[in-house]
Amino acid sequence: MLYTDEVVRYRPSRLYVFLAGFFVANALVAELIGVKIFALEDTLGLEPWNFNLFGEVGALQFSAGVLLWPVVFVVTDLLNEYYGERGVRLLSYFTVVLILYAFVMIFFAIQLTPAEWWRAGAQVQGVPDNQAAFRVTFGQGLFIIVGSVTAFLIGQLTDVFVFHRIRERTGERMLWLRATGSTLVSQLVDSFVVLFVAFKFGPELFGGVSEPWPWSRLLAVGTVQYVFKFTMAILLTPVIYGCHAVIDRYLGLKSGTRLT
């Protein structure tokens, strides 16, 4: 039996705490900054690429949250590798609870009556009303929150399922296949579920402040976002191997082998 001080000093336990903390932090921050949409071409100083995809013409525009999801991919694969299906599922459920908790707290924060000096305090920076800016920035729509959380949970459960089905067939070999393959499948699901729930299903079923997206736009935006995630999953494959090597050295051969 491990006592409190032994649990803290036990390296596999500490590693799970480190990975879990990094996972939750990145998932939560990605949800909060996801309200911002940025233009990739303008950010890189390039001419807009006015693609025509499924009849939709536009530039490459992404939610700022996609910048952090590659980190979530890496941490998910490491958790899959060392702590298995149960470890990833537990953390995925807990992360959803924490994200919902954060949005509830933000909702109540928005309802607080602002001090007048704070409301007008940012006028020198070109913001006429701090309260309105706070509400617009953090007050994401209900269907966006529901769609994002639903897509996150389904994506994580898909990732862990595919990862371990591949591992059952390949054993300890082909880390690149189970890490990259599980991410490619799970993010295909994630990319379209969030758009379907937030911009198609929700407004059509319950009504909303905006019209439901046409299928052409949903498919175009989902495809562009998935291509980005697909590319990042491929590029991050060497990172998975590097992190795997660092963790093996940290745990030691005996502990690392027992976990995997």
Backbone as a ProteinNet text record, in pm:
[ID]
protein_1_A
[PRIMARY]
MLYTDEVVRYRPSRLYVFLAGFFVANALVAELIGVKIFALEDTLGLEPWNFNLFGEVGALQFSAGVLLWPVVFVVTDLLNEYYGERGVRLLSYFTVVLILYAFVMIFFAIQLTPAEWWRAGAQVQGVPDNQAAFRVTFGQGLFIIVGSVTAFLIGQLTDVFVFHRIRERTGERMLWLRATGSTLVSQLVDSFVVLFVAFKFGPELFGGVSEPWPWSRLLAVGTVQYVFKFTMAILLTPVIYGCHAVIDRYLGLKSGTRLT
[TERTIARY]
85.2	0	88.3	49.6	124.8	62.4	144.5	97.5	110.6	59.5	51.8	184.5	289.4	419	475.3	443.3	490.2	418.3	287.8	212.1	270.8	304.3	360.6	497.1	573.9	708.3	711.3	602.4	594.5	587.2	685.8	699.2	581.9	529.4	412.2	293.4	271.6	162.7	190.2	314	350.5	337.7	377	367.2	221.8	131.7	-11	-63.6	-20.8	-62.8	-10.9	115.2	173.3	99.3	80.7	14.1	-132.1	-198.7	-339.3	-354.4	-267.1	-273.6	-251.4	-152.9	-124.2	-239.5	-298.9	-411.8	-531.2	-568.9	-684.9	-661.2	-541	-511.4	-523.8	-467.7	-472.9	-614.8	-689.6	-827.4	-913.1	-895.8	-976.1	-940.7	-811.1	-769.7	-816.5	-810.2	-856.7	-1005.2	-1084.3	-1226.6	-1247.8	-1169.3	-1188.6	-1144.7	-1033.5	-984.6	-1046.4	-1125.1	-1184.4	-1284.5	-1329.6	-1427	-1364.8	-1231.1	-1164.7	-1139.3	-1176.5	-1150.4	-1040.3	-935.6	-825.2	-806.4	-752.8	-725.2	-581.2	-561.3	-427.3	-339.1	-393.5	-311.6	-265.2	-354.4	-317.5	-216.7	-233	-139.9	0.6	9.7	140.7	188.5	108.2	146.1	134.4	40.9	23.1	-105.2	-114	-236.2	-346.3	-469.2	-578	-598.1	-612.7	-639.6	-790.5	-856	-1001.5	-1043.2	-1040.6	-1072	-1220.8	-1252.3	-1391	-1408.8	-1478	-1492.6	-1639.6	-1698	-1840.7	-1929	-1880.2	-1957.1	-1937.9	-1858.4	-1830.3	-1695.2	-1692.6	-1569.6	-1524.7	-1398.4	-1350	-1202.4	-1151.6	-1011	-995.7	-871.1	-843.7	-860.7	-970.1	-1000.1	-1024.1	-965.5	-970.5	-1006.7	-1060.7	-1076.6	-938.9	-913	-782.6	-757.7	-865.2	-849.9	-771.3	-767.6	-695.6	-546.2	-496.6	-353.6	-309.7	-401.7	-367.1	-404.7	-493.9	-535.8	-422.7	-323.2	-211	-142.2	-134.8	-76.9	-165.2	-297.7	-390.6	-373.7	-349.5	-327.2	-209.2	-98.1	24.3	2.3	-56.3	-77.4	-174.8	-278.1	-373.2	-303.4	-216	-144.6	-50.2	13.8	102.4	22	-92.6	-178.2	-228.5	-265.6	-307.3	-196.6	-76	37.2	70.7	66.7	113.5	2.5	-118	-223.6	-349.9	-349.8	-455.4	-590.9	-688	-822.4	-886.2	-870.4	-935.1	-879.2	-748.8	-687.1	-732.3	-743.1	-783.8	-932.1	-1015.1	-1158	-1185.8	-1122.1	-1141.2	-1106.4	-993	-949.1	-1039.7	-1089.6	-1178.8	-1309.1	-1368.4	-1491.8	-1467.6	-1357.2	-1326.1	-1303	-1238.6	-1212.5	-1342	-1436.8	-1567.4	-1635.9	-1631.9	-1691.7	-1625.3	-1493.7	-1422	-1452.6	-1465.9	-1499.5	-1638.8	-1734.5	-1869.5	-1870.4	-1794.4	-1782.9	-1728.3	-1626.9	-1567.8	-1670.5	-1750	-1849.5	-1961.3	-1998.2	-2098.4	-2045.8	-1918.5	-1859.8	-1848.2	-1815.6	-1806.6	-1944.3	-2047.4	-2183.2	-2220.7	-2192.2	-2224.1	-2138.4	-2014	-1927.4	-1982	-2038.4	-2096.9	-2216.5	-2292.3	-2411.7	-2380.5	-2258.3	-2222.1	-2228.2	-2282.9	-2291.3	-2152.5	-2101.6	-1965	-1956.7	-1842.6	-1816.3	-1807.1	-1861.3	-1866.7	-1728.5	-1633.1	-1498.7	-1433.5	-1469.5	-1412.9	-1478	-1610.4	-1681.6	-1620.9	-1585.7	-1534	-1381.8	-1317.5	-1174.1	-1084.9	-1133.8	-1049	-1075.8	-1144.2	-1175	-1049.1	-944.3	-819.3	-757.2	-797.8	-748.4	-845.2	-946.8	-1041.6	-1155.4	-1171.1	-1282.4	-1381.7	-1497	-1591	-1661.2	-1672.9	-1748.9	-1684.1	-1615.3	-1549.5	-1648.2	-1765.4	-1864.8	-1912.1	-1938	-1981.9	-1871.6	-1747.4	-1634.7	-1617.6	-1633.6	-1622	-1729.5	-1852.8	-1964.3	-1943.8	-1900.7	-1881	-1766.6	-1660.2	-1542.3	-1567.5	-1628.2	-1644.3	-1783.2	-1882.4	-2019.3	-2052.4	-1987.6	-2013.7	-2157.4	-2213.2	-2348.6	-2363.7	-2485.6	-2512.7	-2478.4	-2517.7	-2494.6	-2346.3	-2270.6	-2126.5	-2062.6	-2104.5	-2051.1	-2088.7	-2217.2	-2264.2	-2195.3	-2185.7	-2121	-1975	-1905.8	-1763.3	-1737.7	-1813.3	-1795	-1833	-1943.1	-1984.9	-1879.2	-1828.4	-1725.7	-1598.6	-1559.9	-1440.4	-1453.5	-1567.2	-1583.3	-1590.5	-1668.6	-1678	-1542.4	-1471	-1339.1	-1241.4	-1241.7	-1150.3	-1182.4	-1309.8	-1347.2	-1316	-1332	-1294.5	-1144.4	-1068.9	-922.7	-873.7	-925.5	-879.1	-920.7	-1038.7	-1083.7	-994	-969.6	-887.9	-744.5	-689.4	-551.5	-530.2	-620.4	-599.5	-639.8	-727.8	-755.6	-632.6	-565.2	-443	-334.4	-325.6	-221.1	-242	-366.1	-393.6	-337.5	-333.5	-285.2	-135	-77	65	154.8	96.3	177.5	254.2	380.3	462.5	521.1	507.1	562	471.7	524.4	448.1	375.3	449.8	392.8	335	403.2	357.1	218.5	190.5	63.3	-52.4	-36.4	-147.3	-164.2	-54.3	-64.7	-127	-72.1	-122.8	-259	-275.7	-402	-519.2	-499.8	-609.1	-645	-543.9	-570.2	-644.7	-605.3	-669.9	-817	-848.9	-988	-1067.8	-1013.8	-1088.7	-1112.5	-1015	-1032	-1122.6	-1138.4	-1238.9	-1377.4	-1399	-1525.4	-1541.9	-1438.9	-1445.3	-1473.5	-1407.4	-1416.5	-1557.7	-1633	-1766.7	-1876.3	-1854.8	-1957	-1978.5	-1869.5	-1883.7	-1960.3	-1935.6	-2005.9	-2151.8	-2175.3	-2311.7	-2400	-2348.8	-2428	-2444.1	-2333.6	-2335.7	-2405.8	-2390.7	-2438	-2544	-2571.4	-2671.9	-2787.2	-2758	-2860.6	-2927.5	-2848.1	-2902.1	-2996.5	-2952.1	-3042.1	-3165.1	-3152.9	-3268.3	-3371.7	-3323.4	-3414.7	-3479.1	-3397.6	-3447.5	-3458.3	-3404.9	-3402.8	-3286.3	-3249.7	-3136.9	-3124.2	-3016.9	-2997.3	-2950.6	-2905.4	-2858.5	-2922.1	-2922.2	-2978	-2884.8	-2940.6	-2855.2	-2766	-2646	-2553.7	-2604.4	-2584.1	-2611.4	-2506.8	-2542.8	-2449.6	-2319.2	-2325.6	-2204.4	-2102.9	-2151.4	-2060.3	-2006.7	-2095.3	-2051.2	-1942.4	-1963.6	-1864.4	-1734.2	-1745.3	-1625.8	-1542.2	-1606.1	-1533	-1476.6	-1557.9	-1511.2	-1393.9	-1396.5	-1286.8	-1157.4	-1167.7	-1048.2	-986.7	-1070.9	-1018.3	-957.8	-1020.7	-966.8	-833.3	-819.5	-692.4	-580.6	-610.5	-510.9	-472.3	-573.3	-545.6	-473.2	-511.5	-446.5	-297.4	-269.9	-130.5	-51.3	-109.1	-39.7	-14.4	-110.3	-91.7	28.3	45.6	160.5	290.9	290.6	411.9	453.8	357.8	389	431.1	433.3	473.5	612.8	714.5	845.6	840.5	750	736.9	690.2	597.8	549.1	665.6	750.8	866.1	961.4	983.6	1073.2	1020.2	890.6	829.1	831	808.8	810.7	948.7	1053.8	1190.2	1219.1	1175.2	1197.3	1124.8	1000.7	923.3	985.3	1032.1	1097.1	1218.7	1296.3	1413.4	1369.4	1260.9	1212	1160.4	1084.1	1025.1	1125.3	1222.5	1310.8	1253.6	1339.4	1298.7	1190.4	1205.8	1110.4	971.8	962.1	830.7	767.2	850.6	797.9	741.9	811.6	765.4	637.7	630.1	510.3	387.7	404.3	291.6	243	338.7	297.8	251.7
-119.9	0	124.4	223.3	347.4	449.7	512	618.2	751	859.8	989	1034.5	1032.9	1080.7	990.6	860	767.9	790.9	824.9	853.9	975.4	1077.3	1198.8	1171	1082.1	1054.2	942.4	869.1	757.8	813	786.2	853.5	829.3	709.1	692.9	778.7	793.1	879.1	1025.2	1067.5	1205.9	1235	1139.4	1158.3	1175.9	1097.1	1109.9	1247.7	1295.9	1429.1	1536.2	1525.6	1624.3	1624.6	1504.7	1495.4	1539.7	1499.3	1536.5	1687.8	1749.6	1894.3	1968.7	1924.3	1987.9	1966.4	1847.4	1814.6	1904.7	1913	1993.3	2141.3	2190.6	2332	2367.9	2286.2	2315.1	2302.1	2200.8	2184.6	2302.6	2347.6	2459.1	2590.1	2617	2739.9	2740	2623.4	2613.6	2647.4	2603.6	2636.6	2787.2	2850.8	2992.7	3082.6	3047.6	3133.4	3095.5	2986.7	2939.7	3036	3134.7	3231.7	3324	3333.8	3420.2	3343.1	3403.2	3345.1	3427.5	3360	3433.3	3389.2	3480.7	3453.8	3407.3	3284.8	3227.7	3302	3333.8	3400.6	3538.4	3616.4	3748.1	3738	3637.1	3617.9	3589.7	3513.3	3478	3579.3	3684.9	3786.9	3740	3648.3	3593.6	3647.5	3637.9	3675	3573.5	3619.8	3526.8	3423.2	3299.9	3191.5	3170.6	3227.1	3220.1	3086.8	2984.1	2849.5	2836.7	2738.7	2703.5	2557.8	2537.7	2403.4	2378.5	2277.9	2246.5	2367.5	2451	2568	2689.1	2675	2786.7	2848.5	2981.3	3052.2	3131.7	3119.3	3193.3	3174.7	3243.9	3234.1	3127.6	3100.8	3002.9	3070.2	3040.8	3100.6	2990.3	3008.7	2905.8	2966.2	2882.9	2920.3	2918.7	3015.9	3021.3	2897.4	2827.4	2707.2	2596.9	2596.1	2489.2	2496.2	2611	2624.2	2534.4	2507.1	2426.7	2279.9	2247.3	2107.5	2013.5	2055.6	1963.7	1919.4	2008	1969.5	1865.8	1884.3	1787.2	1651.7	1652.9	1526.8	1451	1522.2	1459.2	1401.2	1481.6	1436.2	1318.3	1321.5	1210.1	1081.1	1088.2	968.8	916.6	1006.6	963.1	899.2	956.5	896.5	759.8	749.5	621.1	516.9	557.5	465.8	412.2	499.4	461.3	427.3	480.2	460.5	395	366.4	286.3	354.3	274.8	327.2	387.4	320.9	368.4	504	521.3	646.8	763.6	741.7	848.6	879	777.6	801.5	879.7	840.7	912.1	1059.5	1086.2	1224.5	1300.1	1233.6	1298.4	1341	1251.3	1286.1	1401.2	1394.6	1498.6	1632.6	1630.6	1754.4	1818.6	1737.9	1791.1	1859.1	1795.6	1854.9	1989.5	1995.6	2119.4	2229.3	2191.8	2290.8	2348	2260.7	2308.1	2394.7	2353.9	2434.2	2572.8	2579.7	2708.5	2797.2	2740.4	2820.1	2867.4	2785.3	2827.1	2945.1	2936.7	3045.6	3172.8	3156.7	3272.8	3335.7	3251.4	3302.1	3390.8	3343.2	3423.2	3549.3	3539.8	3657.8	3765	3721.7	3817.6	3889.7	3819.7	3879	3982	3981.3	4075.7	4218.8	4308.5	4449.2	4512.3	4563.7	4617.5	4752.7	4779.6	4913.2	5010.8	5128.5	5224.2	5263.8	5278.9	5316.7	5205.4	5077.7	4966.1	4957.5	4980.5	4972.3	5066.6	5188.6	5289.4	5300.9	5211.2	5226.4	5203	5134.4	5100.3	5188.3	5298.5	5385.8	5438.9	5460.2	5510.2	5407.6	5280.2	5174.6	5144.8	5229.6	5212.3	5118.3	5078.8	4991.1	5075.9	5107.9	5199.6	5140.4	5008.2	4945.2	4811.7	4807.2	4683.8	4569.6	4602.5	4498.8	4432.7	4512.8	4456.7	4371.9	4419.4	4343.4	4211.4	4214.9	4093.7	3992.6	4042.9	3955	3893	3972.1	3922.3	3820.8	3847.8	3760.5	3626.7	3629.6	3507	3446.1	3523	3471.9	3394.5	3281.8	3200.2	3147.8	3129.5	3080	2939.5	2908.8	2779	2664.7	2675.6	2565.1	2548.9	2659.2	2648.9	2572	2601.7	2531.5	2383.3	2356.4	2217.5	2142.6	2205.9	2141.1	2112.8	2209.1	2193.2	2081.5	2080.5	1978.6	1840.6	1832.6	1704.2	1649.7	1738	1695.9	1652.5	1725.5	1690.4	1550.5	1523.6	1395.3	1280	1296.7	1190.9	1168.4	1278.8	1267.5	1192.8	1223	1155.5	1007.5	973.2	832.2	756.6	823.5	761.3	739.7	839.1	829.7	710	696.2	587.5	452.1	443.9	317.4	276.3	369.2	337.6	306.6	385.5	365.6	223	175.5	43.5	-70.3	-44.8	-149.9	-169.9	-60.1	-72.8	-140.8	-105.1	-163.5	-312.9	-357	-499.9	-578.7	-514.1	-582.4	-567.8	-456.9	-429.9	-450.5	-466.1	-479.9	-351.9	-367.7	-251.5	-184.2	-246.3	-189.4	-78.6	-0.8	99.4	200.5	264.2	372.2	480.5	508.2	612.4	581.4	452.1	413.9	434.3	386.4	401.6	545.9	621.7	761.5	847.2	837.1	919.2	869.6	738.3	683	718.4	707.5	738.5	886.8	972.3	1116.8	1151.1	1091	1121.4	1082.7	968.4	924.2	1010.1	1031.6	1105.2	1249.8	1311.9	1451.8	1469.1	1364.2	1368.2	1378.5	1301.1	1306.9	1442.1	1485.2	1610.4	1730.5	1736.7	1853.7	1878.3	1770	1785.7	1784.8	1713.9	1710.4	1848.7	1921.2	2053.1	2148.5	2143.9	2232	2189.8	2059.6	2010.3	2049.5	2028	2059.5	2209.7	2286.1	2429.2	2511.9	2473	2561.1	2500.4	2370.3	2306.3	2249.4	2154	2084.6	2176.8	2248	2333.1	2439.9	2526.7	2631.6	2577	2463.2	2407.5	2352.2	2291.4	2225.9	2324.8	2418.2	2507.4	2653.3	2685.1	2824.6	2895.4	3011.9	3084	3220.9	3287.5	3424.3	3426.8	3314.3	3309	3191	3198.1	3090.6	2969.6	2848.1	2729.2	2736.6	2684.8	2683.6	2590	2625.7	2529.9	2418.8	2304.1	2190.6	2223.9	2305.8	2340.3	2411.4	2504.5	2576.5	2485.2	2401.9	2310.4	2216.9	2161.3	2069.8	2141.1	2264.1	2339.1	2375.2	2432.3	2472.1	2350.3	2244.1	2122.5	2060.2	2060	2001.3	2079.9	2212.2	2296.1	2274.2	2272.1	2253.6	2114	2013.4	1878	1865	1928.5	1923.4	1981.3	2090.3	2147.7	2047.2	1984.5	1888.5	1765.6	1722.6	1609.2	1638.9	1758.4	1798.1	1802.7	1862.1	1871.9	1734.6	1642.5	1507.2	1439.2	1457.9	1399.6	1465	1598.1	1670.9	1643	1610.6	1590.2	1447.2	1359	1220.9	1211.1	1284.3	1279.3	1328.6	1422.5	1473.3	1361.7	1277.3	1163.8	1073.2	1042.3	956.4	1022.6	1153.3	1224.4	1224.7	1252.8	1252.6	1112.5	1012.8	873.6	839.8	881.6	853.8	924.6	1050.9	1127.7	1061.2	1018.5	955.4	822.2	745.4	617.9	638.8	742.5	772	818.4	896.3	945.7	832	739.8	630.8	520.5	502.8	388.4	272.2	182.3	72.4	-14.2	-47.3	-138.6	-76.8	46.5	112.8	142.2	188.2	219.2	97.1	-13.5	-137.7	-187.5	-178.4	-223.4	-141.6	-11.3	74.6	45.6	36.2	17.1	-124.7
0	0	0	-79.6	-86.3	7.5	91.9	177.9	104.5	167.7	99.8	44.2	127.4	79.8	-28.9	-22	-124.9	-257	-249.6	-371.1	-441.4	-363.7	-421.5	-483.4	-419.7	-470.1	-574.2	-587.8	-682.3	-824.4	-904.5	-1033.7	-1130.2	-1141.9	-1229.9	-1187.2	-1055.6	-1008.3	-1040.6	-1017.9	-1047.3	-1196.1	-1279	-1423.2	-1465	-1407.5	-1442.3	-1402.1	-1285	-1240.2	-1335.4	-1376.2	-1468.1	-1601.5	-1660.5	-1789.8	-1780	-1672.4	-1655	-1639.8	-1560.9	-1542.8	-1672.8	-1750.3	-1878.6	-1975.9	-1972.9	-2059.9	-2029.3	-1902	-1861.5	-1892.5	-1861.1	-1883.8	-2031.3	-2117.9	-2261.5	-2316.5	-2271.4	-2317.9	-2274.7	-2150.7	-2099.1	-2168.7	-2184.8	-2252.8	-2397.7	-2462.8	-2601.6	-2611.6	-2513.5	-2512.8	-2496.6	-2411.4	-2382.1	-2497.7	-2563.3	-2672.2	-2805.7	-2807.4	-2932.2	-2991.9	-2912.9	-2963.6	-3068.6	-3067.9	-3166.5	-3295.7	-3408.2	-3539.8	-3606.3	-3649.6	-3712.4	-3856.9	-3937.3	-4079.1	-4092.1	-4137.1	-4143.6	-4242.4	-4360.1	-4461.5	-4413.8	-4355.4	-4305.5	-4191.9	-4105.8	-3994.4	-4045.5	-4154.3	-4211.7	-4314.8	-4339	-4436.1	-4579.6	-4605.9	-4740.9	-4803.2	-4933.7	-5003.2	-4969.8	-4948	-4915.6	-5025.6	-4983.8	-5078.3	-5081.5	-5178.9	-5189	-5250.5	-5166.8	-5213.7	-5245	-5326.4	-5355.5	-5316.2	-5203.6	-5148.7	-5118.5	-5182.7	-5167.8	-5201.6	-5292.4	-5333.3	-5245.5	-5137.1	-5047.5	-5084.9	-5100.9	-5135.4	-5014.1	-4977.8	-4861.6	-4838.8	-4734.6	-4696.9	-4588.4	-4550.7	-4445.9	-4310.4	-4243.9	-4115.2	-4012.8	-3895	-3792.1	-3657.6	-3571.3	-3431.7	-3366.7	-3280.6	-3213.6	-3128	-3092.4	-3012	-3079.7	-3214	-3283.7	-3256.7	-3211	-3183.9	-3068.2	-2975.5	-2858.4	-2871.7	-2964.8	-2975.3	-3013.7	-3094.1	-3117.4	-2988.7	-2888.7	-2759.7	-2692.1	-2701.9	-2645	-2714.1	-2847.3	-2920.1	-2859.3	-2842	-2792	-2652.6	-2563.9	-2426.2	-2423.1	-2506.3	-2511.9	-2551.7	-2651.7	-2696	-2588.1	-2514.4	-2405.7	-2292.8	-2260.1	-2158.8	-2205	-2332.2	-2387.8	-2374.2	-2403.1	-2404.2	-2265.4	-2165.1	-2032.1	-1932.8	-1953.9	-1854	-1909.9	-2039.3	-2096.7	-2109.2	-2151.1	-2177	-2052.4	-1941.1	-1818.5	-1775.9	-1787.2	-1747.3	-1833.6	-1965.3	-2056.6	-2040.4	-2024.8	-2008.3	-1880.6	-1771.5	-1645.8	-1662	-1724.2	-1741.2	-1838.4	-1941.8	-2038.8	-1972.2	-1892.2	-1821.6	-1724.3	-1652.8	-1554.5	-1622.2	-1738.4	-1811.8	-1858.8	-1905.2	-1946.1	-1827.8	-1710.7	-1590.6	-1559.4	-1569.5	-1539.1	-1641.3	-1768.2	-1871.6	-1846.5	-1815.6	-1785.9	-1660.2	-1561.5	-1438.5	-1470.2	-1555.9	-1592.8	-1661.6	-1752.6	-1823.1	-1729.4	-1630.5	-1531.9	-1451.1	-1407.9	-1330.7	-1415.3	-1541.9	-1631.6	-1650.3	-1662.1	-1677	-1558.5	-1436.5	-1318.4	-1311.1	-1356.2	-1356.6	-1450.4	-1562.4	-1657.9	-1595.4	-1508.6	-1449.3	-1341.4	-1289.1	-1183.3	-1236.9	-1157.4	-1197.4	-1189.5	-1300.2	-1299	-1228.6	-1169	-1115	-1231.9	-1215.2	-1326	-1374.2	-1279.2	-1322.4	-1403.6	-1372.6	-1449.4	-1586.5	-1592.8	-1719.8	-1823	-1780.2	-1873.9	-1869.5	-1793.8	-1769.9	-1889.6	-1992.7	-2107.9	-2228.3	-2209.1	-2322.4	-2389.2	-2310.7	-2368	-2461.6	-2449	-2537.1	-2650.4	-2664.5	-2774.1	-2744	-2616.6	-2577.2	-2499.5	-2557.2	-2491.3	-2369.9	-2364.6	-2256.3	-2219.9	-2107	-2064	-2041.9	-1988.6	-1960.3	-2089.4	-2192.1	-2320.2	-2381.4	-2371.7	-2425.8	-2352	-2220.3	-2138.6	-2177.4	-2195.3	-2231.2	-2368.7	-2464.6	-2600.2	-2604.7	-2529.6	-2533	-2464.9	-2348.7	-2269.9	-2277.6	-2321.2	-2322.2	-2447.3	-2467.5	-2586.2	-2584.3	-2702.7	-2715.2	-2659.4	-2614.2	-2554.4	-2648.4	-2775.4	-2868.1	-2901.8	-2898.9	-2920.9	-2806.1	-2683.4	-2566.6	-2572.1	-2595	-2600.4	-2713.8	-2831.5	-2945.1	-2918.6	-2858.7	-2831.7	-2731.3	-2622.1	-2518.8	-2571.8	-2646.8	-2704.9	-2799.7	-2886.2	-2981.6	-2909.8	-2805	-2727.9	-2667.9	-2603.1	-2535.9	-2635.9	-2741.9	-2842.7	-2909.1	-2937.4	-2998.7	-2910.1	-2780	-2687.5	-2675.1	-2665.2	-2653.5	-2782.1	-2895.9	-3023.2	-3029.9	-2983.8	-2985.3	-2904.6	-2782.4	-2696.1	-2752.8	-2814.6	-2873.2	-2989.4	-3083	-3200.5	-3159.3	-3066.2	-3020.1	-2970.8	-2886.8	-2826.5	-2918.8	-3015	-3113.5	-3203	-3238.7	-3319.1	-3236.9	-3109.2	-3024.1	-3004	-2999.3	-2986	-3103.7	-3219.4	-3339.5	-3360.6	-3312.1	-3338.5	-3217.5	-3098.4	-2978.2	-2949.1	-2907.1	-2873.2	-2997.4	-3112	-3235.2	-3289.6	-3380.3	-3456.5	-3368	-3278.2	-3198.1	-3288.2	-3399.7	-3491	-3547.6	-3570.3	-3631.2	-3534	-3410.5	-3315.7	-3270	-3258.3	-3215.9	-3325.6	-3446.5	-3556.2	-3604.5	-3615.5	-3664.7	-3574.9	-3443.6	-3351.4	-3357.3	-3373.2	-3381.8	-3509.8	-3621.1	-3748.6	-3747.1	-3687.1	-3682.2	-3584	-3464.7	-3362.2	-3402.3	-3469	-3506.7	-3628.3	-3707.6	-3813.4	-3750	-3644.6	-3572	-3504.2	-3432.5	-3356.7	-3446.3	-3561.2	-3648.1	-3699	-3721.4	-3777.7	-3671.8	-3561	-3456	-3397.4	-3369.5	-3307.5	-3397.9	-3528.1	-3620.8	-3636.8	-3640.3	-3657.7	-3539.5	-3417	-3298.1	-3280.5	-3298.4	-3268.9	-3376.3	-3503	-3610.2	-3702.6	-3686.2	-3771	-3688.3	-3604.1	-3527.1	-3425.2	-3345.4	-3240	-3290.8	-3382.8	-3434	-3505	-3576	-3646.3	-3548.7	-3438.3	-3345.2	-3248.6	-3197.6	-3093.4	-3136.6	-3255.1	-3296	-3230.1	-3281.7	-3225.2	-3285.4	-3247.1	-3293.9	-3438.5	-3490.5	-3628.8	-3700.1	-3831.8	-3912.1	-3910.3	-3919.1	-3927.5	-4050.6	-4037.2	-4149.9	-4259.5	-4385	-4492.9	-4489.7	-4545.4	-4544.7	-4616.8	-4721.3	-4795	-4705.7	-4622.3	-4532.9	-4423.8	-4368.4	-4262.4	-4313.8	-4433.2	-4489.5	-4524.6	-4575.2	-4613.5	-4491.5	-4389	-4268.4	-4196.6	-4184.6	-4118.9	-4190.4	-4323.2	-4400.7	-4383	-4387.8	-4370.6	-4232.5	-4129.5	-3994.1	-3978.1	-4040.3	-4028.4	-4100	-4215.2	-4288.3	-4201.7	-4131	-4040.1	-3931.3	-3868.5	-3761.6	-3816.2	-3936.4	-4002.1	-4022.4	-4073.4	-4097.8	-3969.1	-3864.2	-3736.3	-3675.6	-3691.7	-3638.3	-3702.6	-3832.9	-3903.5	-3856.9	-3849.4	-3811.5	-3667.8	-3581.7	-3440.2	-3407.6	-3506.6	-3480.6	-3418.5	-3466.9	-3399.7	-3255.9	-3226.3	-3089.5	-2996.5	-3045.9	-2966	-2928	-3024.9	-2997.6	-2899	-2914.5	-2823.9	-2681.3	-2665.1	-2532.2	-2471.5	-2555.2	-2509.9	-2453	-2520.8	-2474.5	-2342.7	-2331.1	-2207.7	-2090.7	-2113.3	-2006.6	-1965.6	-2061.8	-2029.4	-1941.3	-1971.1	-1886.6	-1747.9	-1741.8	-1613.1	-1525.6	-1586	-1509.3	-1478.5	-1567.1	-1554.7	-1634	-1673.9	-1761.6	-1698.7	-1569.9	-1503.7	-1495.4	-1445.9	-1430.9	-1566.1	-1661.5	-1793.5	-1862.2	-1854.3	-1916.1	-1851.4	-1717.6	-1647.4	-1686.6	-1700.8	-1738.6	-1880	-1974.3	-2114.7	-2139.3
[MASK]
++++++++++++++++++++++++++++++++++++++++++++++++++++++++++++++++++++++++++++++++++++++++++++++++++++++++++++++++++++++++++++++++++++++++++++++++++++++++++++++++++++++++++++++++++++++++++++++++++++++++++++++++++++++++++++++++++++++++++++++++++++++++++++++++++++

